[in-house]
Structure formats: structure tokens, C-alpha cells
Amino acid sequence: MNITLVVPDQYLVDHEPSELAMRIKLYAALQMFQSKELSAGAASELAGVDRYTFAAECSKHRIPLVDYPKDDLRTELAGLQAEG
């Protein structure tokens, strides 16, 4: 599917149209991953990058790849310590 986005020429001064399109896709994928609309794999596919590049972009934009609640982690650690 193709989606057409009209971008005023003033935003293309420092960018090639194809470069801007790639950045917009990446930013959309990052946002949709952060809001849990897409998995990391689906978001990297939408952005048109491999998983390693997507992970690096998440790190660059301070978006955690793993969203593990602190309380769950504490519970699991306490259980492991009790076993040990």
C-alpha cells in the first residue's frame, strides 16, 4: 500500500525526498513501537531497517526495547534468591 504525504518544499531544503521519506517512516515506526501498537520486528519492517538498526535507533531516542515492570522484576529476583 502506498500513502501519499504532502510535504512543503521548505522542509526539503536540506534533505532529498527519499531521505525524508525514510526518516518519516522510521519516526512513525519508533512512535508506534513506543506506544505498543507494533512489535519491534513489525516496527523495524515498517521502517525498512534491520532489527539491529532499529534497536540502535531506539537507544538513540531513549526508547526501551524491553518494557519489563520493576515490580515483576523484583518478584522474580526475590524468587530466584529464595531458591538459591
MOPAC internal coordinates of N, CA, C and O (Angstrom, degrees):
PM7 1SCF
backbone

  N    0.0000 0     0.00 0     0.00 0    0    0    0
  C    1.4375 1     0.00 0     0.00 0    1    0    0
  C    1.5301 1   108.07 1     0.00 0    2    1    0
  O    1.2310 1   120.71 1   -38.98 1    3    2    1
  N    1.2749 1   116.25 1   141.02 1    3    2    1
  C    1.4542 1   122.31 1   175.31 1    5    3    2
  C    1.5197 1   109.49 1  -108.42 1    6    5    3
  O    1.2310 1   121.15 1   -38.61 1    7    6    5
  N    1.3135 1   115.40 1   141.39 1    7    6    5
  C    1.4559 1   122.23 1   175.15 1    9    7    6
  C    1.5198 1   106.48 1  -122.62 1   10    9    7
  O    1.2310 1   120.73 1   -50.19 1   11   10    9
  N    1.2993 1   116.22 1   129.81 1   11   10    9
  C    1.4596 1   120.58 1  -179.57 1   13   11   10
  C    1.5190 1   109.17 1   -98.07 1   14   13   11
  O    1.2310 1   121.05 1   -48.51 1   15   14   13
  N    1.3139 1   115.60 1   131.49 1   15   14   13
  C    1.4603 1   122.18 1   178.76 1   17   15   14
  C    1.5253 1   107.54 1  -125.07 1   18   17   15
  O    1.2310 1   120.48 1   -55.94 1   19   18   17
  N    1.2833 1   116.68 1   124.06 1   19   18   17
  C    1.4601 1   121.12 1   179.56 1   21   19   18
  C    1.5288 1   108.01 1   -88.40 1   22   21   19
  O    1.2310 1   120.98 1   -59.92 1   23   22   21
  N    1.3331 1   115.72 1   120.08 1   23   22   21
  C    1.4626 1   121.68 1  -179.52 1   25   23   22
  C    1.5260 1   108.12 1  -117.50 1   26   25   23
  O    1.2310 1   120.28 1   -56.11 1   27   26   25
  N    1.3151 1   117.06 1   123.89 1   27   26   25
  C    1.4686 1   119.31 1   178.10 1   29   27   26
  C    1.5299 1   111.24 1   -58.63 1   30   29   27
  O    1.2310 1   120.75 1   -35.95 1   31   30   29
  N    1.3063 1   116.18 1   144.05 1   31   30   29
  C    1.4658 1   122.19 1  -177.40 1   33   31   30
  C    1.5243 1   113.29 1   -54.26 1   34   33   31
  O    1.2310 1   120.02 1   148.36 1   35   34   33
  N    1.3103 1   117.56 1   -31.64 1   35   34   33
  C    1.4637 1   120.45 1  -177.94 1   37   35   34
  C    1.5271 1   112.73 1   -59.26 1   38   37   35
  O    1.2310 1   119.92 1   156.44 1   39   38   37
  N    1.3351 1   117.77 1   -23.56 1   39   38   37
  C    1.4561 1   120.94 1  -179.83 1   41   39   38
  C    1.5218 1   112.17 1   -88.48 1   42   41   39
  O    1.2310 1   120.36 1   176.61 1   43   42   41
  N    1.3079 1   116.93 1    -3.39 1   43   42   41
  C    1.4577 1   121.46 1   179.36 1   45   43   42
  C    1.5237 1   112.11 1  -101.83 1   46   45   43
  O    1.2310 1   119.93 1  -175.88 1   47   46   45
  N    1.3226 1   117.74 1     4.12 1   47   46   45
  C    1.4642 1   121.30 1  -177.09 1   49   47   46
  C    1.5284 1   111.24 1   -57.57 1   50   49   47
  O    1.2310 1   119.88 1   132.73 1   51   50   49
  N    1.3061 1   117.84 1   -47.27 1   51   50   49
  C    1.4641 1   121.72 1  -176.45 1   53   51   50
  C    1.5254 1   113.06 1  -100.27 1   54   53   51
  O    1.2310 1   119.71 1  -174.77 1   55   54   53
  N    1.3250 1   118.17 1     5.23 1   55   54   53
  C    1.4612 1   120.68 1  -174.45 1   57   55   54
  C    1.5234 1   110.94 1  -136.09 1   58   57   55
  O    1.2310 1   122.02 1   -35.13 1   59   58   57
  N    1.3012 1   113.74 1   144.87 1   59   58   57
  C    1.4553 1   119.27 1   168.61 1   61   59   58
  C    1.5245 1   107.02 1   -75.72 1   62   61   59
  O    1.2310 1   119.26 1   -32.52 1   63   62   61
  N    1.3215 1   119.02 1   147.48 1   63   62   61
  C    1.4683 1   120.31 1   179.42 1   65   63   62
  C    1.5305 1   112.82 1   -55.30 1   66   65   63
  O    1.2310 1   119.72 1   140.57 1   67   66   65
  N    1.3207 1   118.13 1   -39.43 1   67   66   65
  C    1.4677 1   120.01 1  -179.41 1   69   67   66
  C    1.5265 1   111.58 1   -67.83 1   70   69   67
  O    1.2310 1   120.54 1   144.47 1   71   70   69
  N    1.3404 1   116.57 1   -35.53 1   71   70   69
  C    1.4670 1   120.61 1   177.88 1   73   71   70
  C    1.5262 1   110.40 1   -67.08 1   74   73   71
  O    1.2310 1   120.67 1   136.52 1   75   74   73
  N    1.3281 1   116.32 1   -43.48 1   75   74   73
  C    1.4586 1   120.39 1   178.85 1   77   75   74
  C    1.5263 1   110.81 1   -63.88 1   78   77   75
  O    1.2310 1   120.57 1   139.80 1   79   78   77
  N    1.3264 1   116.51 1   -40.20 1   79   78   77
  C    1.4696 1   120.37 1   177.99 1   81   79   78
  C    1.5278 1   110.69 1   -60.77 1   82   81   79
  O    1.2310 1   120.36 1   137.83 1   83   82   81
  N    1.3394 1   116.92 1   -42.17 1   83   82   81
  C    1.4664 1   120.13 1   178.98 1   85   83   82
  C    1.5233 1   110.99 1   -64.33 1   86   85   83
  O    1.2310 1   120.29 1   139.41 1   87   86   85
  N    1.3311 1   117.05 1   -40.59 1   87   86   85
  C    1.4666 1   120.44 1   179.49 1   89   87   86
  C    1.5242 1   111.38 1   -65.98 1   90   89   87
  O    1.2310 1   120.55 1   138.55 1   91   90   89
  N    1.3183 1   116.55 1   -41.45 1   91   90   89
  C    1.4671 1   119.94 1   178.90 1   93   91   90
  C    1.5267 1   110.08 1   -62.95 1   94   93   91
  O    1.2310 1   120.19 1   136.93 1   95   94   93
  N    1.3270 1   117.24 1   -43.07 1   95   94   93
  C    1.4705 1   120.42 1   177.66 1   97   95   94
  C    1.5233 1   110.92 1   -61.87 1   98   97   95
  O    1.2310 1   120.39 1   137.91 1   99   98   97
  N    1.3331 1   116.87 1   -42.09 1   99   98   97
  C    1.4633 1   120.61 1   179.50 1  101   99   98
  C    1.5211 1   110.55 1   -63.27 1  102  101   99
  O    1.2310 1   120.38 1   132.73 1  103  102  101
  N    1.3345 1   116.87 1   -47.27 1  103  102  101
  C    1.4645 1   119.71 1  -178.81 1  105  103  102
  C    1.5273 1   111.76 1   -64.45 1  106  105  103
  O    1.2310 1   120.26 1   142.59 1  107  106  105
  N    1.3118 1   117.11 1   -37.41 1  107  106  105
  C    1.4660 1   120.02 1   176.72 1  109  107  106
  C    1.5280 1   109.91 1   -64.38 1  110  109  107
  O    1.2310 1   120.73 1   136.38 1  111  110  109
  N    1.3242 1   116.21 1   -43.62 1  111  110  109
  C    1.4696 1   120.22 1   179.64 1  113  111  110
  C    1.5179 1   111.34 1   -64.00 1  114  113  111
  O    1.2310 1   120.16 1   138.27 1  115  114  113
  N    1.3363 1   117.29 1   -41.73 1  115  114  113
  C    1.4659 1   120.54 1   177.89 1  117  115  114
  C    1.5268 1   110.98 1   -61.00 1  118  117  115
  O    1.2310 1   120.51 1   135.28 1  119  118  117
  N    1.3233 1   116.63 1   -44.72 1  119  118  117
  C    1.4676 1   120.70 1   179.98 1  121  119  118
  C    1.5248 1   111.12 1   -64.65 1  122  121  119
  O    1.2310 1   120.66 1   136.83 1  123  122  121
  N    1.3201 1   116.34 1   -43.17 1  123  122  121
  C    1.4631 1   119.35 1  -178.79 1  125  123  122
  C    1.5215 1   111.44 1   -68.76 1  126  125  123
  O    1.2310 1   120.09 1   148.55 1  127  126  125
  N    1.3342 1   117.42 1   -31.45 1  127  126  125
  C    1.4676 1   120.49 1   174.55 1  129  127  126
  C    1.5242 1   109.91 1   -69.82 1  130  129  127
  O    1.2310 1   120.65 1   134.16 1  131  130  129
  N    1.3204 1   116.36 1   -45.84 1  131  130  129
  C    1.4637 1   120.66 1  -178.79 1  133  131  130
  C    1.5223 1   111.67 1   -61.49 1  134  133  131
  O    1.2310 1   120.30 1   144.63 1  135  134  133
  N    1.3193 1   117.03 1   -35.37 1  135  134  133
  C    1.4655 1   120.41 1  -179.38 1  137  135  134
  C    1.5321 1   111.76 1   -88.49 1  138  137  135
  O    1.2310 1   120.96 1  -172.02 1  139  138  137
  N    1.3320 1   115.78 1     7.98 1  139  138  137
  C    1.4693 1   123.07 1   175.77 1  141  139  138
  C    1.5325 1   113.49 1    67.13 1  142  141  139
  O    1.2310 1   120.60 1  -157.06 1  143  142  141
  N    1.3204 1   116.46 1    22.94 1  143  142  141
  C    1.4636 1   120.58 1   175.00 1  145  143  142
  C    1.5206 1   111.17 1   -80.94 1  146  145  143
  O    1.2310 1   120.67 1   153.91 1  147  146  145
  N    1.3381 1   116.32 1   -26.09 1  147  146  145
  C    1.4600 1   121.91 1   179.83 1  149  147  146
  C    1.5179 1   110.04 1  -132.86 1  150  149  147
  O    1.2310 1   120.93 1   -31.09 1  151  150  149
  N    1.3197 1   115.84 1   148.91 1  151  150  149
  C    1.4608 1   120.26 1   171.73 1  153  151  150
  C    1.5252 1   108.29 1   -75.15 1  154  153  151
  O    1.2310 1   120.29 1   -10.74 1  155  154  153
  N    1.3187 1   117.06 1   169.26 1  155  154  153
  C    1.4675 1   120.41 1   178.48 1  157  155  154
  C    1.5251 1   110.56 1   -61.26 1  158  157  155
  O    1.2310 1   120.43 1   138.98 1  159  158  157
  N    1.3168 1   116.79 1   -41.02 1  159  158  157
  C    1.4584 1   120.17 1   179.31 1  161  159  158
  C    1.5171 1   112.39 1   -64.18 1  162  161  159
  O    1.2310 1   120.61 1   135.17 1  163  162  161
  N    1.3200 1   116.44 1   -44.83 1  163  162  161
  C    1.4617 1   120.45 1   179.46 1  165  163  162
  C    1.5288 1   110.60 1   -66.56 1  166  165  163
  O    1.2310 1   120.24 1   141.05 1  167  166  165
  N    1.3178 1   117.16 1   -38.95 1  167  166  165
  C    1.4635 1   120.61 1   179.75 1  169  167  166
  C    1.5224 1   111.12 1   -66.90 1  170  169  167
  O    1.2310 1   120.19 1   139.80 1  171  170  169
  N    1.3305 1   117.24 1   -40.20 1  171  170  169
  C    1.4627 1   118.89 1   177.99 1  173  171  170
  C    1.5254 1   110.27 1   -65.93 1  174  173  171
  O    1.2310 1   120.47 1   143.80 1  175  174  173
  N    1.3269 1   116.70 1   -36.20 1  175  174  173
  C    1.4682 1   120.15 1   176.84 1  177  175  174
  C    1.5346 1   110.60 1   -65.36 1  178  177  175
  O    1.2310 1   120.26 1   135.54 1  179  178  177
  N    1.3262 1   117.11 1   -44.46 1  179  178  177
  C    1.4638 1   120.79 1   178.32 1  181  179  178
  C    1.5292 1   110.71 1   -60.74 1  182  181  179
  O    1.2310 1   120.65 1   139.01 1  183  182  181
  N    1.3307 1   116.36 1   -40.99 1  183  182  181
  C    1.4629 1   120.96 1  -179.13 1  185  183  182
  C    1.5242 1   112.30 1   -73.26 1  186  185  183
  O    1.2310 1   120.67 1   162.16 1  187  186  185
  N    1.3242 1   116.32 1   -17.84 1  187  186  185
  C    1.4591 1   119.65 1  -179.39 1  189  187  186
  C    1.5155 1   113.23 1    77.19 1  190  189  187
  O    1.2310 1   120.72 1  -150.62 1  191  190  189
  N    1.3318 1   116.23 1    29.38 1  191  190  189
  C    1.4689 1   121.28 1   179.06 1  193  191  190
  C    1.5218 1   109.31 1  -127.75 1  194  193  191
  O    1.2310 1   120.76 1   -17.70 1  195  194  193
  N    1.3284 1   116.16 1   162.30 1  195  194  193
  C    1.4659 1   119.00 1   177.07 1  197  195  194
  C    1.5303 1   109.75 1   -76.57 1  198  197  195
  O    1.2310 1   120.62 1   -11.91 1  199  198  197
  N    1.3120 1   116.42 1   168.09 1  199  198  197
  C    1.4736 1   120.88 1  -175.51 1  201  199  198
  C    1.5242 1   112.64 1   -62.70 1  202  201  199
  O    1.2310 1   120.42 1   146.11 1  203  202  201
  N    1.3428 1   116.80 1   -33.89 1  203  202  201
  C    1.4686 1   119.87 1  -179.40 1  205  203  202
  C    1.5290 1   110.64 1   -68.00 1  206  205  203
  O    1.2310 1   120.78 1   138.72 1  207  206  205
  N    1.3206 1   116.11 1   -41.28 1  207  206  205
  C    1.4587 1   120.24 1   177.46 1  209  207  206
  C    1.5209 1   110.02 1   -65.59 1  210  209  207
  O    1.2310 1   120.54 1   138.53 1  211  210  209
  N    1.3399 1   116.57 1   -41.47 1  211  210  209
  C    1.4577 1   119.67 1   178.73 1  213  211  210
  C    1.5312 1   110.39 1   -63.62 1  214  213  211
  O    1.2310 1   120.18 1   137.89 1  215  214  213
  N    1.3352 1   117.27 1   -42.11 1  215  214  213
  C    1.4713 1   120.77 1   178.16 1  217  215  214
  C    1.5256 1   110.36 1   -61.37 1  218  217  215
  O    1.2310 1   120.29 1   139.37 1  219  218  217
  N    1.3298 1   117.05 1   -40.63 1  219  218  217
  C    1.4648 1   120.69 1   178.99 1  221  219  218
  C    1.5320 1   110.49 1   -64.97 1  222  221  219
  O    1.2310 1   120.38 1   140.47 1  223  222  221
  N    1.3260 1   116.88 1   -39.53 1  223  222  221
  C    1.4685 1   120.28 1   178.14 1  225  223  222
  C    1.5266 1   110.32 1   -66.70 1  226  225  223
  O    1.2310 1   120.07 1   141.36 1  227  226  225
  N    1.3195 1   117.47 1   -38.64 1  227  226  225
  C    1.4710 1   120.21 1   176.52 1  229  227  226
  C    1.5230 1   109.76 1   -60.10 1  230  229  227
  O    1.2310 1   120.76 1   134.21 1  231  230  229
  N    1.3208 1   116.15 1   -45.79 1  231  230  229
  C    1.4595 1   120.34 1   178.77 1  233  231  230
  C    1.5230 1   111.14 1   -61.51 1  234  233  231
  O    1.2310 1   120.54 1   135.82 1  235  234  233
  N    1.3109 1   116.58 1   -44.18 1  235  234  233
  C    1.4670 1   122.18 1   179.73 1  237  235  234
  C    1.5315 1   111.47 1   -59.52 1  238  237  235
  O    1.2310 1   120.52 1   144.68 1  239  238  237
  N    1.3232 1   116.60 1   -35.32 1  239  238  237
  C    1.4692 1   121.80 1  -178.03 1  241  239  238
  C    1.5284 1   112.09 1   -99.89 1  242  241  239
  O    1.2310 1   120.97 1  -168.85 1  243  242  241
  N    1.3251 1   115.76 1    11.15 1  243  242  241
  C    1.4815 1   123.16 1   177.46 1  245  243  242
  C    1.5193 1   112.54 1    56.55 1  246  245  243
  O    1.2310 1   121.49 1  -135.13 1  247  246  245
  N    1.3265 1   114.76 1    44.87 1  247  246  245
  C    1.4608 1   121.39 1   175.83 1  249  247  246
  C    1.5217 1   106.72 1  -108.33 1  250  249  247
  O    1.2310 1   119.60 1   -65.06 1  251  250  249
  N    1.3321 1   118.37 1   114.94 1  251  250  249
  C    1.4720 1   119.47 1  -178.44 1  253  251  250
  C    1.5298 1   111.71 1   -66.95 1  254  253  251
  O    1.2310 1   121.36 1   -42.30 1  255  254  253
  N    1.3305 1   115.00 1   137.70 1  255  254  253
  C    1.4688 1   119.90 1   176.95 1  257  255  254
  C    1.5187 1   111.01 1   -75.33 1  258  257  255
  O    1.2310 1   121.14 1   148.94 1  259  258  257
  N    1.3245 1   115.43 1   -31.06 1  259  258  257
  C    1.4594 1   120.64 1  -179.58 1  261  259  258
  C    1.5199 1   107.79 1  -118.16 1  262  261  259
  O    1.2310 1   121.20 1   -55.57 1  263  262  261
  N    1.3011 1   115.31 1   124.43 1  263  262  261
  C    1.4590 1   120.71 1   178.86 1  265  263  262
  C    1.5223 1   107.42 1  -109.84 1  266  265  263
  O    1.2310 1   121.36 1   -92.54 1  267  266  265
  N    1.3224 1   115.01 1    87.46 1  267  266  265
  C    1.4595 1   120.96 1  -175.98 1  269  267  266
  C    1.5212 1   107.49 1  -109.82 1  270  269  267
  O    1.2310 1   119.57 1   -63.97 1  271  270  269
  N    1.3208 1   118.43 1   116.03 1  271  270  269
  C    1.4661 1   120.55 1  -177.68 1  273  271  270
  C    1.5269 1   112.23 1   -57.25 1  274  273  271
  O    1.2310 1   120.63 1   -43.47 1  275  274  273
  N    1.3259 1   116.41 1   136.53 1  275  274  273
  C    1.4665 1   121.70 1  -178.05 1  277  275  274
  C    1.5172 1   112.04 1   -57.73 1  278  277  275
  O    1.2310 1   120.12 1   139.49 1  279  278  277
  N    1.3200 1   117.37 1   -40.51 1  279  278  277
  C    1.4703 1   120.12 1  -178.85 1  281  279  278
  C    1.5305 1   111.12 1   -63.66 1  282  281  279
  O    1.2310 1   120.16 1   140.54 1  283  282  281
  N    1.3255 1   117.30 1   -39.46 1  283  282  281
  C    1.4675 1   120.38 1   176.94 1  285  283  282
  C    1.5170 1   111.01 1   -63.55 1  286  285  283
  O    1.2310 1   120.42 1   138.94 1  287  286  285
  N    1.3161 1   116.80 1   -41.06 1  287  286  285
  C    1.4566 1   121.17 1   179.16 1  289  287  286
  C    1.5255 1   110.35 1   -65.01 1  290  289  287
  O    1.2310 1   120.30 1   136.89 1  291  290  289
  N    1.3234 1   117.04 1   -43.11 1  291  290  289
  C    1.4693 1   120.41 1   178.49 1  293  291  290
  C    1.5304 1   110.85 1   -61.34 1  294  293  291
  O    1.2310 1   120.38 1   137.56 1  295  294  293
  N    1.3325 1   116.88 1   -42.44 1  295  294  293
  C    1.4631 1   121.15 1   179.11 1  297  295  294
  C    1.5166 1   110.89 1   -61.53 1  298  297  295
  O    1.2310 1   120.81 1   134.83 1  299  298  297
  N    1.3287 1   116.05 1   -45.17 1  299  298  297
  C    1.4782 1   120.14 1  -179.90 1  301  299  298
  C    1.5229 1   110.35 1   -65.43 1  302  301  299
  O    1.2310 1   119.72 1   137.28 1  303  302  301
  N    1.3278 1   118.13 1   -42.72 1  303  302  301
  C    1.4545 1   120.39 1   178.88 1  305  303  302
  C    1.5135 1   111.66 1   -63.41 1  306  305  303
  O    1.2310 1   120.54 1   138.95 1  307  306  305
  N    1.3244 1   116.57 1   -41.05 1  307  306  305
  C    1.4716 1   120.01 1   178.52 1  309  307  306
  C    1.5262 1   109.67 1   -62.70 1  310  309  307
  O    1.2310 1   120.11 1   139.51 1  311  310  309
  N    1.3233 1   117.40 1   -40.49 1  311  310  309
  C    1.4560 1   120.59 1   177.84 1  313  311  310
  C    1.5187 1   112.05 1   -64.35 1  314  313  311
  O    1.2310 1   120.03 1   139.80 1  315  314  313
  N    1.3073 1   117.55 1   -40.20 1  315  314  313
  C    1.4602 1   121.07 1   178.82 1  317  315  314
  C    1.5289 1   110.84 1   -67.74 1  318  317  315
  O    1.2310 1   120.39 1   141.01 1  319  318  317
  N    1.3271 1   116.86 1   -38.99 1  319  318  317
  C    1.4595 1   119.91 1   178.41 1  321  319  318
  C    1.5180 1   110.93 1   -66.72 1  322  321  319
  O    1.2310 1   120.13 1   144.79 1  323  322  321
  N    1.3256 1   117.35 1   -35.21 1  323  322  321
  C    1.4617 1   120.84 1   179.46 1  325  323  322
  C    1.5288 1   110.50 1   -68.63 1  326  325  323
  O    1.2310 1   120.09 1   146.95 1  327  326  325
  N    1.3346 1   117.44 1   -33.05 1  327  326  325
  C    1.4627 1   121.42 1   178.07 1  329  327  326
  C    1.5174 1   111.85 1   -71.90 1  330  329  327
  O    1.2310 1   120.65 1   147.46 1  331  330  329
  N    1.3370 1   116.36 1   -32.54 1  331  330  329
  C    1.4714 1   122.46 1  -173.48 1  333  331  330
  C    1.4611 1   112.02 1   -77.58 1  334  333  331
  O    1.2310 1   120.10 1   180.00 1  335  334  333

